[in-house]
Amino acid sequence: MRDRKSKGYLEKTLLALLTVGLCNISLANDQKDKSMNTEKNKVMNTVQLMTAAFHKKNMDKIMASYEKGGAIMFEPGTAISDPETIKQMFEGAFQINPEFTYPKGHEVYIANDIAMHIAPWIMVGKAPDGTNIEKTGLSVAVLRKQENGDWLMVLDNPNSQTLMNQ
């Protein structure tokens, strides 16, 4: 009789320990998910602030979205990292008053202090002669977490779909 009570007690104790352990793992995973979602939101915020600054033609805020030495692929196969050239390229793009939307949403993946942002986009604008312009593409950007916790773009390729179209 005593062995049955001991065995029952042992089983209940093990079940309680297992339950507590699983709850702790679940809580740890929830904390990790919340932390990851916070970082993903910060990455998204960087991209959204850059897009908003682009629409407003605010060069200072656009450039503040990029890490010093970051590169942008305005044209497929060509990475530009010179800040003056980057500014000239953006100013050229402003001539058509482009508006970018991301109708299919965004994906963000994070590993340590590196993030990758992927988003299909649609751009509408007007040529200087008034002709409507509409283009689509796939943006892939690599961001790095800074010491202050902000995320800045290191590589920005708005023409990532080019390989698919060859």
MOBEL-V740868 format. One record per helix or strand. SS is the DSSP state (H for helix, E for strand). FROM is the first residue (numbers start at 1). TO is the last residue. If there is no record, write none. Layout:
ss=SS from=FROM to=TO
ss=SS from=FROM to=TO
//
This chain:
ss=H from=2 to=55
ss=H from=59 to=63
ss=E from=66 to=75
ss=E from=78 to=80
ss=H from=83 to=94
ss=E from=99 to=101
ss=E from=107 to=111
ss=E from=114 to=126
ss=E from=132 to=145
ss=E from=151 to=157
ss=H from=160 to=165
//
